[in-house]
């Protein structure tokens, strides 16, 4: 198997897996906005850890980008930050929010097809119903997910697991070359504690592997111990962390 993906490769893949209709580039940053829902689609993401002598002016331009779009400026802090970025943001009154882990692992035999899982071509109503039962699925996030098919530039599948015909669990998968992105894991409350989350994630990874992917990555809040344990059972472990910085 090839070497594990680099942080830059993962960051670039997630930009494709979580698209946004408004995009600008400023130095080593990609700046994006959508409907104000998903963090990654509505944040400035650093992609170059080199020193940036124009960082202060760049931050001001990025702030203006978000204000023109009608949103609060948001920056992601990753191992790819230019030196001094966090300190510069804090000096402007920014504070950290929502630390998450990016977890990575090979798409090995733990990822298997499941007869109760269907790979849909889009976020059909049953899939959306399950996804909306998850945490943090505010209307802006749901609106963004509804538009994913028109914006995605990589193969993707909306995985739905049914129990006796009833939509019970879901996930979303992309296949971007060697990398599979696994997102949107949700299990309806009445179906929890039955192992359905592991099954639907396993099936999502198997779908991506059938499209040529060899490594899976996911993003999980550091406080979500249950999801981290589930993914660790599939061989996905921490590669790096990121935080969002917002004013005040």
N, C-alpha and C positions, 0 to 999 in steps of 0.2 A: 504494500500500500504506500502511496505517496506520503510525503511529510505532511504533518498537520498544517492547516491553513494559517497564514499570518494574521495579525490583527488588522492590517490594512485590507487584506482580502476579505475578511469577514465584514468589516465596516462597509466596504464597497458593495458587497452582496446584499447587506441589509438595506442599503439605499435603493436597490432595485426591488427588493421584496416588499418594502413599505414605501410605495411611490407617493409623490406629491405633484400637484399641477403647477405650482409656482416655484421656480428654481433659479438661483443666482450663484455665481462663484465669485469669491472675493479672497484673493491670495490662496492660502491653504484651507479655506473653509468652503463648504457647500452649504448654502442657505436656502431653506425650504419652508413653505407654508401650505396648509390645506384648509381644513375647516376648524382648526383649533382643537382637535381631538387627540389623536395619537402623538405622543411626545416626539418620536423620531421624525415624523412627517411635518413637524411644526417647530423645528429647532435648527440652529446653526451647528454644523458638525465639523470638527477639525479633522483633516486628513494628512497633515504634514507636521511632524514634531520639530521641524527646524526652527531656529530663532527667527522671529518676525519683528524687524525694527519698526514696522508700521502698525503694530498691533493696536495701539490706542485709537488711531484714526479708523482702523478697520472695524473695531467693536462699535464705534459710533455710527459707521455706515450700516452695519448689520442691524443696529437698533432702529435706524430710520427705515430700513426695509420692512421690519415688522410693524412699525407704526403706520406706514402707508397701507399695509394690508389690513390694519385694524386689530392687530394682535399684540399681546405682551411679548417683548423679546425673550427668547429662550436659547440657552447655549448648552450643548452637551460637552461634558468633560470626560475624556478618555485617555488612554496612554499615548494618543496621538496629538495631545495638546501642544501648541507651541509654548516654550518656556515662559512662565509668568502669566499665563492666561487666567488662571484661577485668581491670582492675587489682583490682577487688573480688574476682573469682574467684581471681586469683593470690595475693592476701593470705590466702585461705582454703586455699591449698595446691593449687589446680588447675593443671594443665599442659596445653599445647596438643597436639592429636593430629590427624593426617590432614587436611592442608590440601587442599582441592579447588577446582576452577574450575567455575563455572556458565557454560556456553557457550550462545550464542543465535544464531539466524540465520533468515532467511526460508525458508519452505517453497516454494522455487522449482523449476525444472525438473530440478535434480539429484536430486530425490526422485521415484522412479519405481516403478510396480508391477513385480513380478518374477514370472514364471510359476512359479518354483520355491518361492515363498513362499506360505504359507497364514496367514490371519488367524483364529486360534482364539478361541473364546468364553471360554476359561479356561486355566489352566496344566495342560494335558493331560500324561500321562506322558512323551511324547516331548519336549515342550518343557521339562519339568522336568529330564529327563535331560541335555539340553544345558546348561541354565542351571546345574545343579549342577557342571558341569565348569569354571566360571569361578572366578576368584580370590575369596577371602573368602566363599564360599558355605557358611558353617557351618550346622549343623542349625537353629539359631534363625532364621536368615534364610530358610531353605527353608520352615520351618513358617509364617512370616509370609506368604510368597508364596503358599502353598497356600490361605490364607484370604482372599486379596485379593478374589475375586469377591463374597463376602458383605459386604464392607466398602466397596467402591468406590461412589462416588456420581456418577461421570462415565463417559462411554463409554470403553471400553478394548479393546485387542486384544493377544493374545499371538502374536507373529509367529514362525513356524517356517520355516526354509529347509531343504529336503531336497536331497541330492545322490544321484541314482540311487536315490531312495526312502529313503535313510538320513538321519535327523535330523542336521544338521551345524552349524547356527547358529541363534541366536534373539535376539529383542529383545522389549521390552514398550512399548506406546504408549498414551497417553491423549489424548483430544481434549476440551479444556476451553475452549469458546468459541474465541477466536482462538489459544489456546496449545496446542501439542502437547508432551507430555512424552515423551522417549525414554530408556528405561531398560533394564537387564538385558541388555546386549549380551554375548554369549558365543559362542565358536566352539570346537567340540571340537578337541582337540590334533591329531588326525590329519587335520583339514581346514584347518588354518591356513595362512597365506601363499598363499591362492588368491583373495583379495578378497571372501570371503564376508561378512566383517563389514560392509564398506561396502554390499554388496547388501542385507543384511537391515535395516540402518538406513535405507537409502533407501526400502525397501518400507514400513517402519514409518511414516516421515514421509509417504509417499504415502497410506497408509491414513488418517492423521489429517487430511491436507488434504482428502480426500474427505468428511470429517465437518465441514468448515468451518474447520479450523485454518489459520492463516496464518503463524505463527511457531513454531519448534521450540526447545526448550531441553533440555539434558542436563547431567549432573553427572559430572565426571571428576577422579580424583585427579591432583594436579599432577605426580606421579611417573610417570603412565601416558602416556609420550610417544607410544606407538603409537596409543592411542585418541584422544589429542588431535589427532594428525596425520590420522587417519581422519576425524574429525568436521570438521576444518578443510577437508578436501577436499569436504565437503558444505556448506560455508559457515557452519559454527557456530564462533564465536570467543568469546574470554573477555568476559564482562560484569561479573563480580565473583567474589570468592573467599569461602570460609568455612572455619572450623576448628571442631573440637570441643574442649571443655575438660572434663577429667575430674580427679577428685581424685588427687593424688600422681603 
